Amino acid sequence: MTSASLGSADVAIIGAGLVGCATAYHLAKGGVDVAVIDRGAINREASGANAGSLHLQIYVHPHFPDDWIDRIRPTIDLMREGQKSWASMEQRLGTDCGVRLGGGLWVAETQDEMRLIDKKVRAENAHGVMSSTYDRAGMLSLAPYLGEHVVGGSFLAGEGFANPLLVTPAHAAAARRHGARFFTDTGVTAVSRDGAAFVIETARGPFRAGQVVVAAGAWTAVIGRMVGLELHVEGSIAQVGVTEARPNIMLDHLLQHVGKGLTLKQSRQGTYIIGGGWPGRYDRSRDKKHPALESIIGNAWVSARTVPDTAKAQLVRTWGGMGGGSVDGLPIIGPSRAVPGFHVAYAPLGFTMGPIVGQLFSERFLTGEASLPLEPYSPDRLLDRAA
Ligand SMILES: Cc1cc2nc3c(=O)[nH]c(=O)nc-3n(C[C@H](O)[C@H](O)[C@H](O)COP(=O)(O)OP(=O)(O)OC[C@H]3O[C@@H](n4cnc5c(N)ncnc54)[C@H](O)[C@@H]3O)c2cc1C
């Protein structure tokens, strides 16, 4: 027996995280008939579980490969455009997204770490992103709250953070206002072609679409395989913690540690949000993401060492989320040559990049051209990679 059709749209986006909702917003605003299909609720996965950091400085680490900065160099321009998008977001969407752009600091504890920050700053400056390095005295003048181990670092205006519980719902609401339709609790189990259209098999019946956009975050590769594409995205669990409120706002920056895994912000309510990519645990059978005790301890230790005031606050909640990355560290944006009509919208650091990826994807979809070159991010670059 064939189940009743769920419906149809010119474009179906699979995934209602930030990337999917931002893409839906821009496409619907451009007049496209869009449906967003998600197996759960809007914002239930990484987009609602992340640490809320808005990066503009390149993400570096001493253990990354030597050619890392060269590899991800194109994303400097992408993040710069992304920052502009964050700065205008609340006005554009007409709602509070908790955006605070007080600037960002990277801190180092050793001269080796400082050399890595120097290299990062040179690459950024070459792309017009004007970060600067500082010695310890310079860092203390910017951030008197830093601990005794910090030897120096860098600062860049325009970095900051936003509230992950507000940003994706705000994009979804704006997309709806432009006519996008949302199908939640609608897991996609297969995607096939039927003449010029796609048939998307879901838990609630088949859905027909002229074109398909996969915006399924860590599950991008799973959906890609449904049409025979290997997209080389892998999921992994990361965790975040939040403390009780401190009486004073000490920190208006996004702070990161180059060597030890720390992102730190302080909310308007005075709570500290402590992240930095520490690994959590995955209960695959129930699809549950948990924090790991060792990571809670490690993350709190780095935080207290870097900003001693954080040690005075009780940690009140920690959680895990499914993040991940692409095989070459770059986003995947645009149509697939191998499967005409099938498109990808994927970004590592997708909270920072989600809004700009949705915008650029849609510019290219609507006009054939985007305001930044998207060639480095084409899904086609992955075609010849071994699985
Ligand atoms: C703990 C943690 C902290 C992070 N901190 C930061 C940070 O501070 N700054 C930053 O920039 N980035 C951060 N990230 C990364 C960022 O959160 C993600 O890159 C981003 O949210 C990805 O957005 P997305 O829309 O692509 O994916 P998601 O938000 O994961 O959305 C994907 C959607 O696809 C749906 N889906 C999957 N499979 C199917 C299916 N078969 N059928 C239908 N729907 C399906 C899912 O239900 C989900 O809703 C963090 C990630 C984690 C986990």
PDBQT file of the ligand as one rigid body, heavy atoms in Angstrom, charges set to zero:
ROOT
HETATM    1  C1  LIG A 401      28.429  21.590  21.652  1.00  0.00    +0.000 C 
HETATM    2  C2  LIG A 401      28.658  22.383  20.395  1.00  0.00    +0.000 A 
HETATM    3  C3  LIG A 401      29.172  23.665  20.476  1.00  0.00    +0.000 A 
HETATM    4  C4  LIG A 401      29.346  24.423  19.302  1.00  0.00    +0.000 A 
HETATM    5  N1  LIG A 401      29.747  25.717  19.431  1.00  0.00    +0.000 NA
HETATM    6  C5  LIG A 401      29.787  26.504  18.332  1.00  0.00    +0.000 A 
HETATM    7  C6  LIG A 401      30.055  27.863  18.461  1.00  0.00    +0.000 A 
HETATM    8  O1  LIG A 401      30.226  28.378  19.560  1.00  0.00    +0.000 OA
HETATM    9  N2  LIG A 401      30.119  28.636  17.322  1.00  0.00    +0.000 N 
HETATM   10  C7  LIG A 401      29.926  28.073  16.081  1.00  0.00    +0.000 A 
HETATM   11  O2  LIG A 401      30.024  28.793  15.083  1.00  0.00    +0.000 OA
HETATM   12  N3  LIG A 401      29.615  26.773  15.937  1.00  0.00    +0.000 NA
HETATM   13  C8  LIG A 401      29.525  25.970  17.032  1.00  0.00    +0.000 A 
HETATM   14  N4  LIG A 401      29.185  24.665  16.908  1.00  0.00    +0.000 N 
HETATM   15  C9  LIG A 401      28.868  24.147  15.562  1.00  0.00    +0.000 C 
HETATM   16  C10 LIG A 401      27.459  24.583  15.142  1.00  0.00    +0.000 C 
HETATM   17  O3  LIG A 401      26.547  24.419  16.195  1.00  0.00    +0.000 OA
HETATM   18  C11 LIG A 401      26.995  23.752  13.952  1.00  0.00    +0.000 C 
HETATM   19  O4  LIG A 401      27.997  23.784  12.948  1.00  0.00    +0.000 OA
HETATM   20  C12 LIG A 401      25.708  24.312  13.357  1.00  0.00    +0.000 C 
HETATM   21  O5  LIG A 401      24.723  24.482  14.333  1.00  0.00    +0.000 OA
HETATM   22  C13 LIG A 401      25.221  23.390  12.266  1.00  0.00    +0.000 C 
HETATM   23  O6  LIG A 401      23.974  23.863  11.822  1.00  0.00    +0.000 OA
HETATM   24  P1  LIG A 401      23.156  22.979  10.810  1.00  0.00    +0.000 P 
HETATM   25  O7  LIG A 401      21.892  23.679  10.537  1.00  0.00    +0.000 OA
HETATM   26  O8  LIG A 401      24.022  22.620   9.655  1.00  0.00    +0.000 OA
HETATM   27  O9  LIG A 401      22.931  21.589  11.589  1.00  0.00    +0.000 OA
HETATM   28  P2  LIG A 401      21.906  21.199  12.802  1.00  0.00    +0.000 P 
HETATM   29  O10 LIG A 401      21.591  22.344  13.666  1.00  0.00    +0.000 OA
HETATM   30  O11 LIG A 401      22.528  20.009  13.422  1.00  0.00    +0.000 OA
HETATM   31  O12 LIG A 401      20.612  20.834  12.010  1.00  0.00    +0.000 OA
HETATM   32  C14 LIG A 401      20.542  19.698  11.171  1.00  0.00    +0.000 C 
HETATM   33  C15 LIG A 401      19.095  19.263  11.146  1.00  0.00    +0.000 C 
HETATM   34  O13 LIG A 401      18.968  18.165  10.217  1.00  0.00    +0.000 OA
HETATM   35  C16 LIG A 401      17.985  17.310  10.727  1.00  0.00    +0.000 C 
HETATM   36  N5  LIG A 401      18.095  15.986  10.143  1.00  0.00    +0.000 N 
HETATM   37  C17 LIG A 401      19.138  15.120  10.217  1.00  0.00    +0.000 A 
HETATM   38  N6  LIG A 401      18.839  13.967   9.596  1.00  0.00    +0.000 NA
HETATM   39  C18 LIG A 401      17.585  14.099   9.108  1.00  0.00    +0.000 A 
HETATM   40  C19 LIG A 401      16.697  13.241   8.381  1.00  0.00    +0.000 A 
HETATM   41  N7  LIG A 401      17.059  12.003   8.010  1.00  0.00    +0.000 N 
HETATM   42  N8  LIG A 401      15.476  13.698   8.066  1.00  0.00    +0.000 NA
HETATM   43  C20 LIG A 401      15.083  14.962   8.407  1.00  0.00    +0.000 A 
HETATM   44  N9  LIG A 401      15.865  15.807   9.111  1.00  0.00    +0.000 NA
HETATM   45  C21 LIG A 401      17.102  15.375   9.454  1.00  0.00    +0.000 A 
HETATM   46  C22 LIG A 401      18.244  17.293  12.233  1.00  0.00    +0.000 C 
HETATM   47  O14 LIG A 401      17.102  16.856  12.962  1.00  0.00    +0.000 OA
HETATM   48  C23 LIG A 401      18.606  18.751  12.494  1.00  0.00    +0.000 C 
HETATM   49  O15 LIG A 401      17.496  19.514  12.921  1.00  0.00    +0.000 OA
HETATM   50  C24 LIG A 401      29.026  23.870  18.042  1.00  0.00    +0.000 A 
HETATM   51  C25 LIG A 401      28.530  22.550  17.960  1.00  0.00    +0.000 A 
HETATM   52  C26 LIG A 401      28.330  21.824  19.121  1.00  0.00    +0.000 A 
HETATM   53  C27 LIG A 401      27.746  20.452  19.012  1.00  0.00    +0.000 C 
ENDROOT
TORSDOF 0
